[in-house]
Amino acid sequence: MIETLTNINDQVNSFAWGWFGLILLLGTGLICTIITKAFQITHIKHWWVKTIGSVFKKEAHKKNDVGAVSQFQALCTALAATIGTGNIAGVSAAIVVGGPGAVFWMWIAAILGMMTNYSENILGIYYRRRNKENEWSGGAMYYLQDGLGSYKGCKVVGKVLACIFAVFAVLASFGIGNMGQINKITLNIESAFFSGVKAPEFLGVSVVNWVIGVVLMIIGGFIILGGLKRIASFAEKVVPFMALAYIVGALIIIFSHITMIGSVFAAIFKFAWGVKAAGGAAVGIVIKDVVKAGCKRGVFSNEAGLGSSVMVHSNSTVKEPIKQGLWGIFEVFADTIVVCTMTAIVVLTSGAIDLSTGLAAEGTDDATLVARAFGNLFGKPGEWFIALAVLLFAFTTVMGWSHYGSKSVEYLAGVKGAKIYRVVFVLMIISGAIMKSSLAWDISDTFNGLMMIPNLIGVITLTPLVVKLTNNYVARKIKGEKIEPMLSYDPQVQKEHADYIAKTGED
C-alpha cells in the first residue's frame, strides 16, 4: 500500500513540479512582466519607497479597518509562511543537486515571480469580500470564481477550479504548512541539543519528540485559535527579528570569507549552463537539472505563483489593490534575492562545494550544510543558532499556513468550518513531531504544487485586468492624472473605498 502510494505520488509530483509546472510558472511570470512593462524593474524606486521605505510611517501600521490587519502585518504574516526551511535546507539542496549555477536560476525565478506575486495580490484585493464575521476574505478561490467565472461560458469552470484550489490548499496546509515544518524543527533540535542523549520511548517514539510536539502544540494553539489578528501580531514581532538575526549571522560569515566573494559569483554565472564532470567525478550536472533545481527551490521558498500568500495580503487595511501588489514584489525580493542569496553565499564559501568544478564534495549532506558553515566559524553555538533559526523560520511558517488553510476551508464550508479546521490543525502539530515516514511530507509537497495550476490559470486569464489596474494606478499615482480609481469588482465596495480615499486622501 505504502509503495503504491509512493509511486503514484512520485508520478503526480513529477508532473506538478516537473517541466510542465515550471514552464507554466515561469511563463506566467514572464507574461506578467511583459504586460506591466517590467514594472518590478522600471518602477523599482517607486515600489521600494512605498514598501520598505514606508515601514517607519504610520500608514503602513494602521489597523483602522474592522476585520483587517495593517499592511506591514500582512507582509510579515506572508513572510512568516514563505521564509522557512526552504531558505536554509532548500537552498543547500538546490546547490548540491544543481551546482552553483542553480542560484542564477533561483534569481531568474524570483525576478519573474515578483510580478506573479504582484498580480496575485492585486487580483486578491480587487475580488475580496467580507465574510459573516465582517473579516476580509480573498484569494485565488475568489478571483477564479468571480474573475475567470465572469467570462462567457466560464462560470462553472471558474467555480470548479476555485474548489480544486481550495481543496489542494487545505491538504497542503497539513503537510508542508504543518507536519513537515514541525518535523524539521524536531529533527534539528534533536541534532543540536540531544544528539548524545538516549531518551526513553513512548509508543515507539522518543520522549524528546513528544515533549517538543506538545510544547509547540500548546504555543501554536494559543496563537492560531486567536485568529488572524493574533497570528499577524505574532508575525509582526517575530519575523523582522528572525530575518535580521539570520542576515547578521550570514553577513559575519560572508565577511569572514570576503576574499572568496568574487569566486562565488563567478561560479554562479559560470555553472548556470551546467557542470562538466571533473577529477574523479563520473558525471557532471546537465543544464536541465541546474535550471530545475534553482527554479523549484526558489518557488518553494517564496511561493510566488502558488496563490497562498494572497490570502493574507487580502486581509490588509489597504483600499488600493496595487499598493498591496507592491508589497508582494518586496516579499519575493526579501525572501529570495536577500535571504536565499545570503544562504547560497554561506554554502558556497563553506568549502563543501568546489568552486572550480562546481561539484559538491563527497559525502556532503545538504540538510546540515548551513549548520556546518556556521559551526566552522562560531563553533557549537553556530549550530545551535541554526537550530533556533530553523525553529523560528519553520514555526512562523506553520502560523502563516494555518491562515491559508483556514481561508480555504471557509470558502468550502463557511466560517464555522474554518473554526473546526483551526482546532484540527493545532492537534496535528504533535503528529509532525513524532512522524517517522517522509511520505506525508512528499504527498503534501505534491498538493503544494497542484495548488499552482488552477491559480496560474486564473492569473493568466485575468491578465487584461492586471494591465487595466496597473495602468490606472500609474496614470493616477505616478503621472498625476485625474481619473476614477479601480478598487473593487463589487460596485458597493468600489464606492465605499473611493469615497474613503476622496475624504481622507488615504488609500
ZARODREN-586255 format. One record per residue (C-alpha): x, y, z; residue number from 0. Coordinates in pm, 1 decimal, padded with zeros to 6 digits. Example, Ala and Ser with C-alpha at 12.3 -4.5 7.8 and 13.67 -1.06 7.14 Angstrom:
NODE_px_py_pz_sefi
NODE_01230.0_-00450.0_00780.0_0
NODE_01367.0_-00106.0_00714.0_1
% end
This chain:
NODE_px_py_pz_sefi
NODE_00000.0_00000.0_00000.0_0
NODE_00273.8_00247.3_00102.0_1
NODE_00479.0_00155.4_-00204.5_2
NODE_00178.3_00208.9_-00433.7_3
NODE_00103.2_00547.5_-00276.8_4
NODE_00468.0_00647.1_-00311.5_5
NODE_00476.9_00553.5_-00679.9_6
NODE_00152.2_00740.1_-00755.2_7
NODE_00273.4_01044.1_-00564.7_8
NODE_00607.0_01042.9_-00747.0_9
NODE_00428.7_01047.7_-01082.7_10
NODE_00193.2_01332.0_-00987.5_11
NODE_00476.9_01524.1_-00820.9_12
NODE_00695.1_01498.6_-01129.9_13
NODE_00404.8_01649.7_-01326.3_14
NODE_00325.5_01933.5_-01082.2_15
NODE_00688.0_02019.1_-01007.1_16
NODE_00831.6_01896.5_-01337.4_17
NODE_00881.0_02084.6_-01662.4_18
NODE_00508.0_02142.5_-01712.7_19
NODE_00471.7_02315.3_-01375.7_20
NODE_00795.1_02512.1_-01402.4_21
NODE_00722.7_02631.5_-01757.8_22
NODE_00369.9_02732.7_-01653.2_23
NODE_00511.9_02916.1_-01352.0_24
NODE_00798.3_03094.2_-01528.4_25
NODE_00579.6_03160.2_-01831.8_26
NODE_00316.8_03331.1_-01616.1_27
NODE_00586.1_03543.9_-01450.7_28
NODE_00725.9_03637.8_-01791.3_29
NODE_00380.7_03729.0_-01925.7_30
NODE_00303.8_03940.1_-01617.1_31
NODE_00643.4_04111.3_-01652.6_32
NODE_00586.9_04191.1_-02020.4_33
NODE_00228.9_04318.2_-01987.3_34
NODE_00323.5_04550.1_-01698.6_35
NODE_00629.4_04673.3_-01892.6_36
NODE_00869.1_04515.6_-01639.2_37
NODE_00712.2_04711.8_-01353.5_38
NODE_00943.2_04548.7_-01094.3_39
NODE_01243.2_04698.1_-01277.8_40
NODE_01114.0_05017.7_-01443.1_41
NODE_00942.5_05133.2_-01122.7_42
NODE_01189.2_04990.7_-00871.1_43
NODE_01228.4_05323.1_-00691.8_44
NODE_00850.5_05360.4_-00658.1_45
NODE_00781.4_05017.7_-00508.5_46
NODE_01088.5_05041.7_-00286.5_47
NODE_00972.4_05375.1_-00140.1_48
NODE_00613.1_05252.2_-00099.3_49
NODE_00716.1_04930.7_00080.9_50
NODE_01032.7_04914.6_00289.2_51
NODE_01065.8_05291.8_00261.6_52
NODE_00731.7_05334.7_00441.4_53
NODE_00792.5_05086.3_00725.6_54
NODE_00853.2_05365.4_00976.5_55
NODE_00549.6_05562.5_00861.3_56
NODE_00214.2_05536.0_01040.1_57
NODE_00031.7_05445.8_00719.6_58
NODE_00193.5_05100.4_00695.1_59
NODE_00086.5_05014.3_01051.8_60
NODE_-00270.5_05144.6_01053.7_61
NODE_-00530.8_04895.7_01179.2_62
NODE_-00837.1_05119.7_01142.0_63
NODE_-01043.1_04869.4_00942.9_64
NODE_-01262.7_04614.0_01120.5_65
NODE_-01161.1_04258.2_01033.0_66
NODE_-00834.5_04365.7_00870.9_67
NODE_-00465.4_04385.4_00959.0_68
NODE_-00210.9_04655.0_00875.0_69
NODE_-00012.5_04644.9_00551.0_70
NODE_00303.4_04564.6_00747.9_71
NODE_00129.4_04286.9_00944.1_72
NODE_00001.6_04135.9_00618.7_73
NODE_00357.6_04138.4_00480.9_74
NODE_00503.3_03984.9_00798.6_75
NODE_00238.1_03710.7_00805.3_76
NODE_00306.9_03631.6_00438.3_77
NODE_00683.0_03632.6_00503.2_78
NODE_00621.8_03412.5_00807.4_79
NODE_00486.2_03147.4_00571.4_80
NODE_00747.5_03196.6_00297.5_81
NODE_01068.6_03245.0_00499.4_82
NODE_01107.5_02889.2_00622.0_83
NODE_01321.4_02579.8_00588.5_84
NODE_01337.1_02642.4_00213.3_85
NODE_01562.5_02941.1_00280.2_86
NODE_01816.0_02719.1_00458.9_87
NODE_01792.6_02349.6_00367.5_88
NODE_01616.2_02424.7_00035.8_89
NODE_01893.7_02648.4_-00094.9_90
NODE_02158.3_02397.3_00016.5_91
NODE_01973.6_02118.1_-00164.3_92
NODE_01947.9_02326.6_-00483.3_93
NODE_02324.4_02386.7_-00487.1_94
NODE_02416.8_02026.2_-00408.0_95
NODE_02182.6_01894.2_-00679.5_96
NODE_02227.5_02168.4_-00940.3_97
NODE_02566.8_02319.0_-00857.7_98
NODE_02640.0_02691.5_-00800.7_99
NODE_02451.8_02778.7_-01122.4_100
NODE_02122.1_02684.5_-00952.6_101
NODE_02147.6_03017.3_-00767.7_102
NODE_02134.1_03204.9_-01100.1_103
NODE_01806.4_03034.6_-01195.4_104
NODE_01674.5_03094.2_-00845.6_105
NODE_01727.1_03466.6_-00912.7_106
NODE_01554.5_03443.5_-01253.7_107
NODE_01256.3_03266.8_-01096.4_108
NODE_01242.6_03537.8_-00827.2_109
NODE_01260.3_03831.2_-01070.6_110
NODE_00972.6_03687.8_-01274.2_111
NODE_00796.9_03569.8_-00958.1_112
NODE_00782.9_03927.8_-00830.1_113
NODE_00525.2_04010.2_-01095.5_114
NODE_00334.9_03684.7_-01046.0_115
NODE_00303.7_03767.1_-00676.2_116
NODE_00214.6_04125.8_-00763.5_117
NODE_-00063.2_04006.4_-00997.4_118
NODE_-00199.5_03761.6_-00738.9_119
NODE_-00212.5_04033.1_-00474.1_120
NODE_-00391.2_04294.5_-00681.9_121
NODE_-00645.0_04036.1_-00800.7_122
NODE_-00690.2_03922.1_-00439.8_123
NODE_-00766.9_04275.3_-00319.4_124
NODE_-00988.6_04351.6_-00621.8_125
NODE_-01206.8_04039.7_-00575.4_126
NODE_-01214.0_04015.0_-00194.7_127
NODE_-01534.8_04040.2_00009.4_128
NODE_-01647.2_04045.5_00375.3_129
NODE_-01742.7_03719.3_00546.5_130
NODE_-02013.2_03672.1_00813.4_131
NODE_-01772.0_03795.1_01083.2_132
NODE_-01701.1_04111.8_00881.8_133
NODE_-01346.5_03993.6_00805.8_134
NODE_-01200.0_04029.0_00457.3_135
NODE_-01173.7_03706.0_00257.8_136
NODE_-00974.2_03689.9_-00062.7_137
NODE_-00752.2_03460.1_-00263.1_138
NODE_-00732.9_03250.6_-00575.5_139
NODE_-01071.4_03095.1_-00493.2_140
NODE_-01246.1_03426.0_-00539.0_141
NODE_-01069.7_03554.0_-00849.3_142
NODE_-01123.5_03214.5_-01010.0_143
NODE_-01493.6_03217.1_-00918.6_144
NODE_-01574.4_03582.7_-00988.3_145
NODE_-01293.7_03676.4_-01227.8_146
NODE_-01248.4_03378.0_-01457.7_147
NODE_-01613.1_03288.5_-01387.0_148
NODE_-01729.7_03623.2_-01526.6_149
NODE_-01614.0_03530.6_-01877.6_150
NODE_-01880.1_03397.7_-02111.2_151
NODE_-01929.8_03023.0_-02063.0_152
NODE_-01671.3_03002.1_-01779.5_153
NODE_-01894.0_03027.6_-01470.4_154
NODE_-01882.4_02654.8_-01392.0_155
NODE_-01513.9_02624.5_-01487.4_156
NODE_-01422.9_02912.5_-01255.8_157
NODE_-01616.6_02762.2_-00964.2_158
NODE_-01472.0_02412.8_-01014.8_159
NODE_-01114.2_02542.3_-01034.1_160
NODE_-01176.6_02752.6_-00723.0_161
NODE_-01292.3_02445.4_-00529.4_162
NODE_-00999.4_02236.6_-00658.0_163
NODE_-00753.9_02507.0_-00547.5_164
NODE_-00913.9_02530.9_-00201.6_165
NODE_-00904.2_02151.8_-00150.2_166
NODE_-00536.8_02130.2_-00250.4_167
NODE_-00455.5_02427.7_-00025.5_168
NODE_-00619.6_02260.4_00276.2_169
NODE_-00434.9_01932.6_00215.1_170
NODE_-00103.8_02114.5_00162.5_171
NODE_-00154.1_02313.9_00483.1_172
NODE_-00149.6_01996.4_00692.8_173
NODE_00170.1_01871.0_00531.1_174
NODE_00401.6_02144.9_00402.3_175
NODE_00241.6_02401.4_00633.2_176
NODE_00226.5_02192.4_00948.2_177
NODE_00363.7_01839.2_00995.0_178
NODE_00659.7_01883.0_00757.8_179
NODE_00773.7_02203.9_00928.7_180
NODE_00726.6_02063.7_01281.1_181
NODE_00919.3_01750.7_01181.7_182
NODE_01211.3_01967.5_01060.2_183
NODE_01207.4_02160.7_01389.1_184
NODE_01212.5_01837.8_01591.0_185
NODE_01497.5_01681.0_01392.7_186
NODE_01709.3_01999.3_01416.2_187
NODE_01654.3_02040.0_01791.6_188
NODE_01739.0_01672.9_01847.7_189
NODE_02056.1_01700.7_01637.3_190
NODE_02176.6_02024.9_01800.9_191
NODE_02086.1_01962.7_02164.6_192
NODE_02015.5_01590.4_02219.8_193
NODE_02249.0_01412.2_01974.9_194
NODE_02424.8_01218.5_02252.7_195
NODE_02119.3_01158.0_02471.1_196
NODE_01946.9_00819.3_02485.9_197
NODE_01595.4_00918.9_02587.1_198
NODE_01321.8_00669.7_02686.6_199
NODE_01048.6_00595.6_02433.9_200
NODE_00670.0_00615.2_02442.8_201
NODE_00473.4_00422.0_02177.2_202
NODE_00799.4_00364.4_01991.2_203
NODE_00888.8_00735.6_01974.5_204
NODE_01146.7_00923.2_02182.1_205
NODE_01004.3_01120.0_02474.4_206
NODE_01204.3_01416.7_02343.7_207
NODE_00986.9_01418.6_02029.9_208
NODE_00668.8_01403.6_02236.8_209
NODE_00777.0_01690.2_02460.4_210
NODE_00874.1_01908.8_02163.6_211
NODE_00543.5_01827.9_01993.3_212
NODE_00330.3_01905.8_02299.5_213
NODE_00510.1_02235.1_02371.1_214
NODE_00476.0_02351.2_02008.9_215
NODE_00111.3_02242.8_02002.3_216
NODE_00029.9_02449.1_02312.4_217
NODE_00210.2_02760.4_02184.6_218
NODE_00066.2_02714.4_01835.6_219
NODE_-00285.2_02666.3_01974.1_220
NODE_-00268.1_02989.8_02173.3_221
NODE_-00171.6_03184.5_01860.9_222
NODE_-00374.2_03008.1_01589.6_223
NODE_-00703.4_02981.1_01781.1_224
NODE_-00684.4_03355.1_01843.0_225
NODE_-00747.1_03413.0_01472.4_226
NODE_-00567.8_03622.1_01210.9_227
NODE_-00513.0_03927.8_01429.3_228
NODE_-00319.1_03724.6_01687.0_229
NODE_-00122.9_03546.2_01412.4_230
NODE_-00043.4_03882.5_01249.1_231
NODE_00058.6_04034.8_01582.9_232
NODE_00293.8_03740.9_01645.8_233
NODE_00437.8_03760.7_01293.3_234
NODE_00487.0_04137.5_01318.1_235
NODE_00710.7_04089.2_01623.9_236
NODE_00896.6_03770.4_01528.3_237
NODE_00955.3_03789.7_01151.5_238
NODE_01167.1_04110.2_01141.7_239
NODE_01373.2_03983.9_01437.7_240
NODE_01435.8_03635.7_01295.3_241
NODE_01516.2_03765.8_00947.1_242
NODE_01757.8_04031.0_01075.7_243
NODE_01926.3_03788.2_01316.7_244
NODE_01984.3_03536.9_01037.8_245
NODE_02103.6_03807.6_00795.2_246
NODE_02352.0_03943.2_01053.5_247
NODE_02486.7_03592.8_01119.9_248
NODE_02517.1_03523.2_00747.9_249
NODE_02689.7_03859.6_00687.8_250
NODE_02951.1_03781.5_00953.6_251
NODE_03033.5_03454.9_00774.2_252
NODE_03033.2_03627.0_00434.6_253
NODE_03273.6_03899.4_00553.1_254
NODE_03499.7_03637.3_00710.6_255
NODE_03532.1_03489.2_00358.4_256
NODE_03532.0_03821.6_00175.0_257
NODE_03821.5_03718.8_-00047.6_258
NODE_03608.0_03435.7_-00189.7_259
NODE_03310.2_03650.6_-00295.3_260
NODE_03445.7_03713.2_-00645.6_261
NODE_03498.3_03339.7_-00698.4_262
NODE_03148.4_03264.6_-00564.4_263
NODE_02970.9_03493.3_-00812.8_264
NODE_03197.3_03377.9_-01094.4_265
NODE_03096.5_03016.7_-01018.0_266
NODE_02726.5_03107.1_-01007.9_267
NODE_02736.9_03255.2_-01359.3_268
NODE_02990.2_03005.8_-01497.7_269
NODE_02789.8_02697.8_-01397.3_270
NODE_02444.8_02839.5_-01478.1_271
NODE_02458.3_02635.2_-01800.3_272
NODE_02568.9_02306.1_-01645.4_273
NODE_02863.6_02142.4_-01471.5_274
NODE_03105.4_01916.3_-01656.2_275
NODE_03247.1_01604.8_-01494.3_276
NODE_03585.4_01675.5_-01340.6_277
NODE_03851.0_01490.2_-01147.6_278
NODE_03713.7_01166.2_-01009.1_279
NODE_03350.9_01258.1_-01075.9_280
NODE_03179.6_01012.6_-01308.7_281
NODE_02916.5_01262.2_-01423.4_282
NODE_02857.2_01635.5_-01414.0_283
NODE_02529.2_01826.2_-01390.2_284
NODE_02333.8_01890.3_-01709.7_285
NODE_02166.7_02228.3_-01763.5_286
NODE_01811.0_02097.5_-01720.4_287
NODE_01898.4_01982.8_-01367.4_288
NODE_02058.2_02320.7_-01289.1_289
NODE_01750.4_02511.4_-01409.7_290
NODE_01507.3_02274.9_-01238.3_291
NODE_01693.1_02279.3_-00905.0_292
NODE_01718.3_02658.7_-00894.7_293
NODE_01365.2_02737.0_-01011.1_294
NODE_01193.5_02472.4_-00799.6_295
NODE_01372.2_02569.0_-00478.4_296
NODE_01323.3_02938.7_-00548.2_297
NODE_00948.5_02891.8_-00587.9_298
NODE_00935.3_02656.3_-00289.9_299
NODE_01090.7_02935.3_-00084.2_300
NODE_00897.2_03245.4_-00198.7_301
NODE_00571.5_03070.3_-00302.1_302
NODE_00511.7_03317.7_-00586.5_303
NODE_00257.5_03152.8_-00814.4_304
NODE_00111.0_02913.2_-00559.0_305
NODE_-00170.2_03153.3_-00468.0_306
NODE_-00104.3_03110.8_-00096.9_307
NODE_00022.3_03443.1_00041.5_308
NODE_-00250.6_03639.2_-00141.0_309
NODE_-00494.4_03502.5_00120.3_310
NODE_-00332.1_03710.0_00394.6_311
NODE_-00247.9_04009.3_00174.3_312
NODE_-00622.1_04028.9_00101.5_313
NODE_-00680.4_04096.6_00473.1_314
NODE_-00484.5_04421.2_00460.0_315
NODE_-00646.0_04753.9_00550.0_316
NODE_-00533.2_04890.8_00211.9_317
NODE_-00804.6_05008.7_-00027.4_318
NODE_-00582.2_05036.5_-00338.2_319
NODE_-00510.3_04691.9_-00496.5_320
NODE_-00176.7_04798.7_-00648.0_321
NODE_-00040.6_04911.0_-00311.1_322
NODE_-00065.1_04555.8_-00178.4_323
NODE_00078.3_04432.7_-00507.4_324
NODE_00389.6_04640.1_-00435.0_325
NODE_00428.9_04460.7_-00102.8_326
NODE_00405.1_04134.0_-00298.0_327
NODE_00704.6_04241.7_-00509.8_328
NODE_00901.1_04324.4_-00195.2_329
NODE_00801.4_03992.5_-00035.2_330
NODE_00968.2_03790.6_-00311.4_331
NODE_01267.9_04027.1_-00314.0_332
NODE_01323.2_03990.8_00062.3_333
NODE_01271.2_03614.5_00067.5_334
NODE_01476.7_03507.7_-00233.8_335
NODE_01703.7_03788.6_-00350.4_336
NODE_01811.9_03872.1_00006.7_337
NODE_01772.9_03574.1_00243.5_338
NODE_01823.0_03288.7_-00005.9_339
NODE_02120.4_03462.7_-00169.8_340
NODE_02290.7_03503.1_00167.4_341
NODE_02236.5_03133.7_00240.8_342
NODE_02381.7_03049.5_-00101.0_343
NODE_02696.4_03254.5_-00034.8_344
NODE_02736.0_03090.7_00307.6_345
NODE_02712.2_02746.9_00143.5_346
NODE_02946.1_02832.7_-00144.4_347
NODE_03214.0_02969.3_00091.9_348
NODE_03189.6_02670.9_00328.6_349
NODE_03431.8_02452.8_00132.9_350
NODE_03165.6_02187.5_00069.1_351
NODE_03133.3_02299.6_-00294.7_352
NODE_03437.6_02306.5_-00521.3_353
NODE_03411.6_02645.4_-00694.9_354
NODE_03649.1_02537.1_-00971.4_355
NODE_03444.8_02230.5_-01070.8_356
NODE_03100.6_02321.6_-00935.7_357
NODE_03063.4_01980.7_-00772.7_358
NODE_02986.0_01902.6_-00408.9_359
NODE_03249.8_01728.0_-00200.1_360
NODE_03190.0_01357.2_-00148.1_361
NODE_02962.8_01286.7_00146.6_362
NODE_02815.6_01639.1_00155.3_363
NODE_02482.9_01646.2_00340.2_364
NODE_02266.9_01934.5_00215.8_365
NODE_02047.0_01915.1_00526.8_366
NODE_02333.8_02016.1_00758.5_367
NODE_02543.2_02228.0_00520.3_368
NODE_02441.8_02566.9_00661.6_369
NODE_02470.8_02446.3_01020.9_370
NODE_02822.5_02320.4_00944.5_371
NODE_02916.1_02653.3_00785.2_372
NODE_02800.8_02842.5_01093.8_373
NODE_02969.6_02582.2_01315.4_374
NODE_03301.0_02623.7_01132.9_375
NODE_03312.1_02991.8_01235.3_376
NODE_03119.1_03004.4_01562.5_377
NODE_03175.8_02650.3_01690.5_378
NODE_02888.6_02460.5_01853.9_379
NODE_02693.6_02784.8_01924.0_380
NODE_02680.1_02834.4_01546.8_381
NODE_02499.5_02502.3_01506.3_382
NODE_02266.6_02594.5_01793.2_383
NODE_02193.1_02925.2_01620.5_384
NODE_02085.5_02747.1_01301.2_385
NODE_01871.3_02505.2_01501.5_386
NODE_01696.6_02802.6_01661.8_387
NODE_01670.1_02977.7_01322.6_388
NODE_01502.7_02669.9_01175.8_389
NODE_01273.2_02662.8_01480.4_390
NODE_01161.1_03022.9_01424.9_391
NODE_01152.8_03001.1_01045.9_392
NODE_00952.4_02678.5_01042.0_393
NODE_00720.6_02767.3_01331.2_394
NODE_00622.0_03100.8_01175.6_395
NODE_00556.9_02910.4_00851.1_396
NODE_00308.9_02695.7_01045.0_397
NODE_00133.9_03011.0_01169.9_398
NODE_00105.1_03155.7_00818.9_399
NODE_-00021.0_02834.1_00665.1_400
NODE_-00283.3_02791.9_00936.5_401
NODE_-00444.5_03106.9_00796.5_402
NODE_-00419.8_02984.9_00436.4_403
NODE_-00587.5_02656.5_00524.5_404
NODE_-00848.5_02834.8_00734.5_405
NODE_-00944.8_03067.9_00448.4_406
NODE_-00963.0_02773.8_00206.9_407
NODE_-01194.0_02580.2_00440.7_408
NODE_-01400.9_02897.8_00487.7_409
NODE_-01453.0_02910.6_00111.9_410
NODE_-01561.4_02545.3_00104.1_411
NODE_-01755.2_02514.6_00431.2_412
NODE_-01809.4_02861.9_00575.7_413
NODE_-01682.2_03039.9_00888.0_414
NODE_-01788.9_02758.6_01126.0_415
NODE_-01596.4_02505.8_00919.4_416
NODE_-01287.9_02726.7_00941.8_417
NODE_-01308.1_02729.3_01322.1_418
NODE_-01321.6_02349.2_01334.9_419
NODE_-01027.9_02337.1_01091.6_420
NODE_-00812.2_02551.4_01322.8_421
NODE_-00866.3_02307.0_01611.9_422
NODE_-00776.7_02006.9_01393.7_423
NODE_-00473.5_02194.0_01257.0_424
NODE_-00343.2_02260.4_01609.5_425
NODE_-00391.5_01895.7_01713.5_426
NODE_-00199.9_01780.8_01404.3_427
NODE_00111.6_01970.5_01519.3_428
NODE_00208.0_01687.0_01753.5_429
NODE_00189.1_01440.0_01461.1_430
NODE_00470.9_01623.5_01288.0_431
NODE_00696.8_01582.1_01589.8_432
NODE_00650.1_01205.0_01612.0_433
NODE_00614.3_01101.3_01246.7_434
NODE_00892.0_00886.1_01100.7_435
NODE_00780.8_00838.8_00740.0_436
NODE_00857.4_01111.6_00487.1_437
NODE_00556.9_01007.2_00275.0_438
NODE_00326.8_01263.5_00439.4_439
NODE_00578.4_01534.9_00355.5_440
NODE_00617.2_01409.3_-00002.4_441
NODE_00242.1_01392.1_-00065.1_442
NODE_00183.7_01740.5_00075.4_443
NODE_00466.4_01870.7_-00144.2_444
NODE_00264.4_01737.6_-00438.3_445
NODE_-00053.5_01911.5_-00320.1_446
NODE_00152.0_02227.3_-00278.6_447
NODE_00248.4_02206.1_-00645.7_448
NODE_-00104.2_02118.2_-00757.8_449
NODE_-00234.6_02441.6_-00598.9_450
NODE_-00024.6_02628.3_-00850.0_451
NODE_-00205.3_02501.9_-01162.0_452
NODE_-00559.4_02639.4_-01105.6_453
NODE_-00413.1_02957.3_-00952.5_454
NODE_-00194.0_03032.1_-01254.4_455
NODE_-00482.1_02956.4_-01491.7_456
NODE_-00671.5_03229.5_-01307.2_457
NODE_-00381.0_03475.7_-01318.9_458
NODE_-00314.5_03419.4_-01692.4_459
NODE_-00680.4_03454.3_-01792.8_460
NODE_-00711.9_03773.7_-01588.3_461
NODE_-00400.7_03944.7_-01726.9_462
NODE_-00617.9_04201.3_-01915.7_463
NODE_-00749.2_04314.3_-01575.5_464
NODE_-00394.5_04321.2_-01432.4_465
NODE_-00298.4_04558.8_-01716.2_466
NODE_-00602.3_04782.1_-01654.4_467
NODE_-00540.2_04802.1_-01279.6_468
NODE_-00170.0_04875.7_-01330.1_469
NODE_-00228.4_05140.3_-01596.9_470
NODE_-00498.3_05303.1_-01383.6_471
NODE_-00260.1_05323.8_-01086.4_472
NODE_00035.9_05450.6_-01290.3_473
NODE_-00181.9_05717.7_-01450.3_474
NODE_-00314.3_05839.6_-01114.4_475
NODE_-00021.9_05793.6_-00876.0_476
NODE_00284.1_05833.9_-01097.6_477
NODE_00164.3_06055.0_-01384.0_478
NODE_-00078.3_06257.1_-01169.6_479
NODE_-00383.1_06219.4_-01395.4_480
NODE_-00732.0_06281.0_-01250.6_481
NODE_-00923.3_05960.5_-01327.6_482
NODE_-01153.7_05729.5_-01131.3_483
NODE_-00960.8_05463.5_-00933.8_484
NODE_-01026.3_05091.2_-00992.4_485
NODE_-01061.1_04940.8_-00644.2_486
NODE_-01309.6_04652.1_-00644.4_487
NODE_-01522.3_04431.4_-00868.8_488
NODE_-01811.9_04494.6_-00625.7_489
NODE_-01983.8_04829.7_-00703.4_490
NODE_-02070.1_04883.8_-00336.2_491
NODE_-01713.7_04822.6_-00213.4_492
NODE_-01581.8_05032.5_-00504.5_493
NODE_-01799.4_05326.0_-00392.6_494
NODE_-01709.9_05285.5_-00021.9_495
NODE_-01337.2_05276.0_-00092.7_496
NODE_-01348.6_05559.4_-00346.7_497
NODE_-01545.0_05779.4_-00101.2_498
NODE_-01299.5_05697.3_00178.0_499
NODE_-00999.4_05789.4_-00038.9_500
NODE_-01166.0_06109.9_-00156.6_501
NODE_-01247.0_06207.7_00202.3_502
NODE_-00921.5_06114.1_00377.2_503
NODE_-00664.6_06108.8_00099.3_504
NODE_-00552.3_05765.2_00224.9_505
NODE_-00554.2_05455.5_00005.4_506
% end
